[in-house]
Structure formats: C-alpha cells, structure tokens
Amino acid sequence: MPSHPNEKDNLTTTAVIYKPGPHAAEYIVYIDDSRDYEAWKGDKSIALSRFVGDFAIFKSQTSGHTGQVGEVSKQEIETAFFGDDKNVKDKSVEAAIVIILTHGHAAPASFNSGHKLNKNPGRGLGDVNVSGGPNHGR
C-alpha cells in the first residue's frame, strides 16, 4: 500500500505486449504495478484489479507498440483472441487481458499512470501531460 496518496501514481507504468501471430497486430495492456503482475504470473488467485489500471486493450494506430495507441473494439477482441471457436465460453475483454498477461512480454511505458492517456482525441479524453501538471508553463 503506498504511504503517500500519489506514490502509486508515480510508479513506472508497464506495457504488456502480445502478438497472437507473425502477421497479427500487437495488443497492449497497461499495468500499474509490475511487482503484483510478476506475483500474479505464479499465483492466479491475485486479483487483476491489483495491477491492471484500465481494463482495456490497446493497439498502436501507427506501427508496432510505439506511437499513439487506441482502444480496441470488443468485436476486434473477439475476432483476434477467440476467432470462430464456439467452445470458448468467455470471450470477454477480461479473458483477452488474461491471454495478453500470460503470453505477452513486459516493456516500460513512456507515460505516467497518474495522467490520462489520450486514447482517442475524438472522444475528448484529454491530453497527456507528463511534465509538471496541467498548468505547467501557463
């Protein structure tokens, strides 16, 4: 548990990157606490909410896992992760996140989890500001 209210916000955010196939897109889940993520890999009873900050899957709008990212639609998640397999009962975002966390590789992310990631500027989610807060330089 952080001793200061903003201490958890200042932890390094980690991107877990998963590519389901050689010609597939790279899918990304952002985690807030890499220690809890590492512990979860050995003990699946640890709640995902302890280290997954936003229960969403992203992919780069450019190429690779760098650049501007956008949230993946539920339809794309179902197609990319579960395909036409009728035997899969749980085709939820959370089930796909578990696949990414289990089979993906971790890499440091270039933004602070205490700030909003501008996932899609058209939706009005705000701007990323990682250098001094929203009023810096005004």
Z-matrix of the N, CA and C atoms (Angstrom, degrees):
N
C 1 1.453
C 2 1.526 1 107.99
N 3 1.343 2 119.80 1 130.06
C 4 1.451 3 121.50 2 179.64
C 5 1.519 4 111.40 3 -63.40
N 6 1.338 5 116.30 4 141.84
C 7 1.451 6 120.12 5 179.75
C 8 1.518 7 111.45 6 -82.97
N 9 1.296 8 118.31 7 -22.27
C 10 1.451 9 123.62 8 178.91
C 11 1.524 10 107.42 9 -116.87
N 12 1.342 11 119.59 10 141.22
C 13 1.458 12 120.66 11 -175.30
C 14 1.522 13 114.02 12 -55.34
N 15 1.319 14 118.98 13 -31.76
C 16 1.459 15 120.94 14 -177.55
C 17 1.518 16 112.92 15 -98.70
N 18 1.334 17 117.88 16 2.54
C 19 1.461 18 119.83 17 -176.70
C 20 1.521 19 111.84 18 -61.48
N 21 1.342 20 118.43 19 -42.89
C 22 1.461 21 120.35 20 -179.92
C 23 1.525 22 110.84 21 -64.54
N 24 1.340 23 117.18 22 -34.79
C 25 1.462 24 120.75 23 178.57
C 26 1.516 25 111.78 24 -62.51
N 27 1.324 26 117.61 25 -26.99
C 28 1.447 27 120.93 26 -175.96
C 29 1.525 28 113.28 27 -92.40
N 30 1.338 29 118.38 28 0.71
C 31 1.450 30 120.47 29 175.44
C 32 1.521 31 109.12 30 -68.76
N 33 1.296 32 116.08 31 151.68
C 34 1.456 33 119.76 32 178.28
C 35 1.518 34 109.49 33 -67.68
N 36 1.307 35 115.98 34 130.14
C 37 1.449 36 121.07 35 175.62
C 38 1.520 37 108.01 36 -83.34
N 39 1.308 38 115.70 37 141.54
C 40 1.452 39 121.29 38 -178.59
C 41 1.520 40 109.25 39 -118.53
N 42 1.317 41 116.05 40 139.44
C 43 1.457 42 121.69 41 174.54
C 44 1.522 43 108.00 42 -100.93
N 45 1.323 44 116.93 43 128.04
C 46 1.460 45 121.10 44 172.59
C 47 1.516 46 105.69 45 -100.64
N 48 1.331 47 115.73 46 120.89
C 49 1.455 48 122.53 47 -171.37
C 50 1.528 49 109.24 48 -112.19
N 51 1.327 50 115.26 49 132.27
C 52 1.462 51 120.69 50 -178.39
C 53 1.522 52 109.34 51 -135.56
N 54 1.310 53 115.22 52 132.70
C 55 1.466 54 122.22 53 177.29
C 56 1.524 55 107.06 54 -120.95
N 57 1.354 56 117.98 55 107.93
C 58 1.458 57 121.00 56 -173.75
C 59 1.525 58 115.03 57 -64.14
N 60 1.298 59 118.44 58 -22.87
C 61 1.461 60 121.34 59 -179.17
C 62 1.517 61 110.48 60 -156.76
N 63 1.331 62 117.31 61 170.20
C 64 1.465 63 120.29 62 -175.04
C 65 1.526 64 114.05 63 -62.74
N 66 1.314 65 118.53 64 -28.17
C 67 1.461 66 121.16 65 -179.01
C 68 1.523 67 112.21 66 -111.59
N 69 1.318 68 116.61 67 12.38
C 70 1.468 69 121.50 68 -178.08
C 71 1.526 70 110.68 69 -88.14
N 72 1.312 71 115.06 70 163.34
C 73 1.458 72 121.20 71 175.35
C 74 1.525 73 109.41 72 -71.74
N 75 1.321 74 116.41 73 160.07
C 76 1.463 75 121.51 74 174.13
C 77 1.526 76 108.11 75 -91.72
N 78 1.314 77 115.89 76 128.18
C 79 1.461 78 122.20 77 179.45
C 80 1.518 79 108.86 78 -105.86
N 81 1.331 80 115.76 79 143.66
C 82 1.463 81 121.14 80 -171.11
C 83 1.525 82 110.19 81 -129.05
N 84 1.335 83 115.30 82 136.37
C 85 1.462 84 122.71 83 169.43
C 86 1.520 85 106.09 84 -122.78
N 87 1.325 86 117.03 85 132.85
C 88 1.465 87 121.19 86 179.21
C 89 1.519 88 109.24 87 -95.55
N 90 1.323 89 115.17 88 131.38
C 91 1.458 90 120.19 89 177.39
C 92 1.515 91 109.38 90 -117.19
N 93 1.318 92 115.25 91 147.84
C 94 1.458 93 121.47 92 -176.11
C 95 1.520 94 113.64 93 -95.15
N 96 1.312 95 117.24 94 -22.59
C 97 1.461 96 119.30 95 -175.78
C 98 1.526 97 108.99 96 -136.59
N 99 1.320 98 116.23 97 101.46
C 100 1.465 99 120.44 98 -176.40
C 101 1.524 100 112.16 99 -68.60
N 102 1.329 101 117.91 100 -26.16
C 103 1.478 102 119.76 101 177.43
C 104 1.525 103 110.34 102 -65.99
N 105 1.330 104 116.94 103 -45.97
C 106 1.467 105 120.16 104 178.00
C 107 1.529 106 110.48 105 -65.63
N 108 1.334 107 117.38 106 -35.92
C 109 1.470 108 120.75 107 177.50
C 110 1.520 109 110.33 108 -62.70
N 111 1.319 110 117.53 109 -46.14
C 112 1.469 111 121.07 110 178.90
C 113 1.523 112 110.67 111 -62.39
N 114 1.332 113 117.04 112 -39.66
C 115 1.468 114 120.75 113 178.22
C 116 1.534 115 110.37 114 -65.88
N 117 1.337 116 117.19 115 -39.35
C 118 1.473 117 122.12 116 179.84
C 119 1.526 118 111.14 117 -61.41
N 120 1.327 119 117.74 118 -36.22
C 121 1.469 120 120.08 119 -178.94
C 122 1.526 121 111.29 120 -59.41
N 123 1.331 122 117.34 121 -27.33
C 124 1.453 123 121.25 122 177.73
C 125 1.519 124 113.83 123 -99.43
N 126 1.332 125 116.83 124 -14.27
C 127 1.461 126 121.61 125 -176.36
C 128 1.524 127 109.16 126 -143.65
N 129 1.325 128 116.36 127 91.56
C 130 1.462 129 121.63 128 -175.42
C 131 1.535 130 113.23 129 -68.79
N 132 1.338 131 117.79 130 -3.51
C 133 1.464 132 119.07 131 176.67
C 134 1.531 133 111.58 132 -77.06
N 135 1.326 134 118.17 133 -11.29
C 136 1.472 135 122.15 134 176.91
C 137 1.525 136 107.62 135 -71.17
N 138 1.317 137 116.82 136 129.72
C 139 1.463 138 121.75 137 -177.67
C 140 1.528 139 111.16 138 -67.10
N 141 1.332 140 116.22 139 135.25
C 142 1.464 141 120.81 140 177.63
C 143 1.520 142 111.42 141 -58.81
N 144 1.314 143 117.11 142 -31.55
C 145 1.465 144 121.02 143 -178.07
C 146 1.525 145 112.57 144 -64.04
N 147 1.323 146 117.90 145 -14.28
C 148 1.470 147 120.61 146 177.37
C 149 1.518 148 111.96 147 -71.68
N 150 1.338 149 117.17 148 -25.13
C 151 1.470 150 118.26 149 -176.48
C 152 1.527 151 114.59 150 -134.67
N 153 1.328 152 119.12 151 -15.43
C 154 1.467 153 120.87 152 176.34
C 155 1.522 154 107.32 153 -90.28
N 156 1.324 155 116.15 154 115.86
C 157 1.465 156 120.20 155 -175.40
C 158 1.515 157 113.56 156 -76.88
N 159 1.316 158 117.24 157 -38.56
C 160 1.453 159 122.11 158 -176.20
C 161 1.521 160 106.76 159 -134.92
N 162 1.313 161 117.41 160 117.21
C 163 1.463 162 120.49 161 -177.75
C 164 1.527 163 109.58 162 -76.79
N 165 1.328 164 114.07 163 71.39
C 166 1.458 165 121.38 164 -179.82
C 167 1.520 166 108.09 165 -145.19
N 168 1.313 167 115.30 166 155.98
C 169 1.459 168 121.73 167 177.84
C 170 1.521 169 106.93 168 -114.90
N 171 1.320 170 115.75 169 137.45
C 172 1.454 171 121.58 170 -177.21
C 173 1.522 172 110.02 171 -122.24
N 174 1.324 173 115.28 172 161.06
C 175 1.456 174 120.61 173 168.01
C 176 1.519 175 107.09 174 -146.12
N 177 1.319 176 114.80 175 156.78
C 178 1.448 177 120.54 176 -177.95
C 179 1.520 178 110.43 177 -69.92
N 180 1.313 179 115.84 178 139.21
C 181 1.455 180 120.88 179 176.23
C 182 1.530 181 110.37 180 -84.54
N 183 1.338 182 115.76 181 -10.05
C 184 1.463 183 120.80 182 178.26
C 185 1.519 184 107.52 183 -105.55
N 186 1.317 185 118.12 184 -112.29
C 187 1.464 186 119.78 185 177.88
C 188 1.517 187 109.70 186 -134.53
N 189 1.320 188 116.05 187 144.91
C 190 1.455 189 120.18 188 -179.12
C 191 1.513 190 111.48 189 69.64
N 192 1.336 191 116.26 190 -161.28
C 193 1.463 192 120.43 191 -176.96
C 194 1.515 193 112.62 192 -99.59
N 195 1.330 194 117.49 193 8.40
C 196 1.461 195 120.70 194 176.83
C 197 1.520 196 108.93 195 -103.51
N 198 1.298 197 116.64 196 164.56
C 199 1.460 198 120.95 197 179.54
C 200 1.511 199 111.65 198 95.02
N 201 1.316 200 115.83 199 -166.28
C 202 1.454 201 121.28 200 -178.46
C 203 1.520 202 109.62 201 -73.92
N 204 1.318 203 115.40 202 133.80
C 205 1.462 204 120.34 203 -179.66
C 206 1.519 205 110.20 204 -111.32
N 207 1.315 206 114.83 205 154.59
C 208 1.454 207 121.15 206 176.29
C 209 1.511 208 109.62 207 -132.21
N 210 1.317 209 115.88 208 153.36
C 211 1.451 210 121.00 209 179.64
C 212 1.525 211 109.45 210 -73.51
N 213 1.322 212 115.72 211 139.60
C 214 1.456 213 122.87 212 -178.21
C 215 1.531 214 108.83 213 -85.29
N 216 1.328 215 117.14 214 139.20
C 217 1.462 216 121.46 215 179.67
C 218 1.529 217 110.59 216 -70.55
N 219 1.323 218 115.78 217 158.48
C 220 1.468 219 120.55 218 177.65
C 221 1.519 220 111.10 219 -62.06
N 222 1.318 221 117.37 220 -35.98
C 223 1.463 222 121.04 221 179.12
C 224 1.526 223 110.35 222 -64.17
N 225 1.341 224 117.05 223 -44.18
C 226 1.463 225 119.75 224 178.98
C 227 1.522 226 111.23 225 -65.61
N 228 1.322 227 117.11 226 -37.74
C 229 1.471 228 120.88 227 177.55
C 230 1.524 229 109.51 228 -60.37
N 231 1.327 230 116.05 229 -47.52
C 232 1.465 231 120.06 230 -178.77
C 233 1.529 232 111.04 231 -61.44
N 234 1.323 233 116.83 232 -42.82
C 235 1.466 234 121.10 233 -179.03
C 236 1.530 235 111.37 234 -68.83
N 237 1.337 236 117.11 235 -47.29
C 238 1.469 237 121.31 236 -174.77
C 239 1.521 238 113.04 237 -70.55
N 240 1.330 239 117.08 238 -36.02
C 241 1.458 240 119.78 239 -173.46
C 242 1.523 241 114.71 240 -100.37
N 243 1.324 242 117.51 241 -26.13
C 244 1.456 243 119.51 242 -173.80
C 245 1.522 244 113.35 243 -123.72
N 246 1.337 245 117.32 244 -16.53
C 247 1.458 246 121.76 245 177.53
C 248 1.517 247 112.89 246 53.05
N 249 1.311 248 115.61 247 -139.97
C 250 1.462 249 121.56 248 -178.62
C 251 1.521 250 112.75 249 -95.22
N 252 1.326 251 117.05 250 13.36
C 253 1.465 252 120.52 251 -176.88
C 254 1.526 253 110.18 252 -66.57
N 255 1.298 254 116.49 253 107.71
C 256 1.473 255 122.09 254 -179.03
C 257 1.525 256 112.10 255 -75.14
N 258 1.330 257 117.61 256 -15.50
C 259 1.464 258 121.03 257 -178.45
C 260 1.522 259 113.17 258 -81.73
N 261 1.335 260 117.88 259 -11.61
C 262 1.459 261 120.62 260 178.89
C 263 1.520 262 108.28 261 -80.54
N 264 1.333 263 115.77 262 117.42
C 265 1.457 264 120.23 263 -177.37
C 266 1.522 265 111.96 264 -85.18
N 267 1.339 266 117.17 265 -32.99
C 268 1.457 267 121.13 266 -177.04
C 269 1.522 268 109.30 267 -110.08
N 270 1.325 269 115.90 268 102.47
C 271 1.467 270 121.51 269 178.21
C 272 1.524 271 110.27 270 -109.48
N 273 1.321 272 115.86 271 33.66
C 274 1.461 273 121.57 272 -177.06
C 275 1.527 274 111.95 273 -79.30
N 276 1.321 275 114.94 274 166.70
C 277 1.464 276 121.29 275 174.94
C 278 1.524 277 109.36 276 -59.92
N 279 1.325 278 116.84 277 -42.01
C 280 1.465 279 120.27 278 -179.99
C 281 1.526 280 111.70 279 -61.35
N 282 1.329 281 118.04 280 -39.42
C 283 1.468 282 120.86 281 177.88
C 284 1.532 283 110.30 282 -64.03
N 285 1.330 284 117.11 283 -40.04
C 286 1.468 285 120.64 284 177.69
C 287 1.532 286 110.69 285 -67.79
N 288 1.321 287 117.28 286 -36.78
C 289 1.472 288 120.75 287 176.75
C 290 1.524 289 109.83 288 -61.27
N 291 1.318 290 117.39 289 -41.58
C 292 1.467 291 120.86 290 178.01
C 293 1.527 292 110.48 291 -60.68
N 294 1.334 293 117.65 292 -40.46
C 295 1.469 294 120.95 293 177.19
C 296 1.526 295 110.09 294 -61.24
N 297 1.333 296 116.99 295 -46.00
C 298 1.472 297 120.85 296 -179.84
C 299 1.519 298 110.63 297 -62.58
N 300 1.327 299 116.87 298 -45.97
C 301 1.469 300 120.62 299 -178.67
C 302 1.522 301 112.02 300 -65.56
N 303 1.325 302 117.11 301 -32.81
C 304 1.462 303 121.88 302 -178.31
C 305 1.524 304 111.91 303 -77.35
N 306 1.322 305 117.15 304 -41.57
C 307 1.467 306 120.90 305 -172.07
C 308 1.526 307 114.37 306 -107.62
N 309 1.322 308 117.45 307 -8.54
C 310 1.465 309 120.73 308 -177.30
C 311 1.516 310 112.68 309 -84.94
N 312 1.334 311 115.14 310 176.84
C 313 1.466 312 120.80 311 175.42
C 314 1.525 313 109.30 312 -120.47
N 315 1.313 314 115.86 313 144.85
C 316 1.463 315 121.87 314 -176.53
C 317 1.522 316 110.90 315 -87.83
N 318 1.335 317 114.47 316 143.77
C 319 1.463 318 121.47 317 176.29
C 320 1.524 319 107.61 318 -146.31
N 321 1.342 320 117.74 319 144.35
C 322 1.469 321 119.09 320 178.43
C 323 1.525 322 110.69 321 -62.21
N 324 1.331 323 116.44 322 139.43
C 325 1.460 324 121.34 323 177.14
C 326 1.521 325 108.90 324 -94.45
N 327 1.300 326 116.78 325 157.69
C 328 1.458 327 120.96 326 -173.43
C 329 1.515 328 113.74 327 -99.34
N 330 1.335 329 118.07 328 23.35
C 331 1.448 330 120.35 329 175.82
C 332 1.511 331 109.36 330 -139.55
N 333 1.309 332 115.61 331 162.25
C 334 1.451 333 122.65 332 -178.07
C 335 1.517 334 108.99 333 -92.25
N 336 1.323 335 117.93 334 134.66
C 337 1.462 336 121.00 335 -177.72
C 338 1.518 337 112.77 336 -68.13
N 339 1.323 338 117.97 337 -11.56
C 340 1.453 339 120.93 338 178.36
C 341 1.508 340 112.26 339 -79.52
N 342 1.314 341 117.45 340 -4.66
C 343 1.452 342 122.36 341 -179.67
C 344 1.514 343 109.59 342 -116.90
N 345 1.305 344 116.02 343 152.15
C 346 1.464 345 120.52 344 178.49
C 347 1.517 346 109.46 345 -74.14
N 348 1.314 347 116.00 346 132.77
C 349 1.449 348 121.86 347 172.17
C 350 1.518 349 107.33 348 -83.36
N 351 1.321 350 116.50 349 131.34
C 352 1.454 351 119.83 350 178.97
C 353 1.520 352 108.31 351 -80.00
N 354 1.334 353 115.81 352 84.89
C 355 1.453 354 122.16 353 -173.91
C 356 1.524 355 111.46 354 -69.31
N 357 1.301 356 116.22 355 -37.71
C 358 1.452 357 120.51 356 -179.88
C 359 1.525 358 107.44 357 -154.64
N 360 1.331 359 118.16 358 102.39
C 361 1.462 360 120.47 359 -176.06
C 362 1.527 361 113.01 360 -57.90
N 363 1.316 362 118.34 361 -27.12
C 364 1.450 363 121.43 362 179.02
C 365 1.510 364 113.04 363 -66.63
N 366 1.315 365 116.96 364 -20.75
C 367 1.472 366 121.23 365 179.35
C 368 1.519 367 112.00 366 -90.24
N 369 1.324 368 117.82 367 -6.01
C 370 1.456 369 120.83 368 176.97
C 371 1.508 370 115.02 369 72.40
N 372 1.330 371 117.98 370 36.21
C 373 1.456 372 120.35 371 -178.62
C 374 1.516 373 112.94 372 -81.85
N 375 1.315 374 119.06 373 -4.07
C 376 1.462 375 120.82 374 178.00
C 377 1.505 376 112.28 375 102.36
N 378 1.306 377 115.13 376 178.44
C 379 1.459 378 121.84 377 -177.20
C 380 1.516 379 110.99 378 -107.11
N 381 1.306 380 115.28 379 153.76
C 382 1.457 381 120.76 380 173.20
C 383 1.513 382 107.57 381 -80.38
N 384 1.321 383 116.61 382 129.44
C 385 1.455 384 120.87 383 176.85
C 386 1.507 385 107.20 384 -138.28
N 387 1.305 386 116.67 385 101.29
C 388 1.455 387 120.31 386 -175.32
C 389 1.518 388 113.04 387 -106.97
N 390 1.324 389 117.63 388 7.75
C 391 1.455 390 118.86 389 -176.61
C 392 1.512 391 112.06 390 -123.82
N 393 1.311 392 116.81 391 70.64
C 394 1.462 393 119.70 392 170.86
C 395 1.505 394 116.44 393 106.12
N 396 1.287 395 120.14 394 5.45
C 397 1.455 396 121.23 395 175.63
C 398 1.513 397 112.95 396 94.11
N 399 1.349 398 117.24 397 174.26
C 400 1.455 399 121.56 398 -172.03
C 401 1.524 400 114.56 399 -68.08
N 402 1.326 401 119.29 400 -23.13
C 403 1.463 402 120.89 401 -177.84
C 404 1.511 403 113.04 402 -102.99
N 405 1.326 404 117.69 403 9.06
C 406 1.460 405 122.47 404 -178.92
C 407 1.533 406 109.87 405 -61.44
N 408 1.309 407 116.38 406 126.21
C 409 1.449 408 121.58 407 175.94
C 410 1.516 409 114.76 408 81.52
N 411 1.320 410 118.13 409 10.40
C 412 1.479 411 119.81 410 179.43
C 413 1.492 412 110.48 411 -100.06
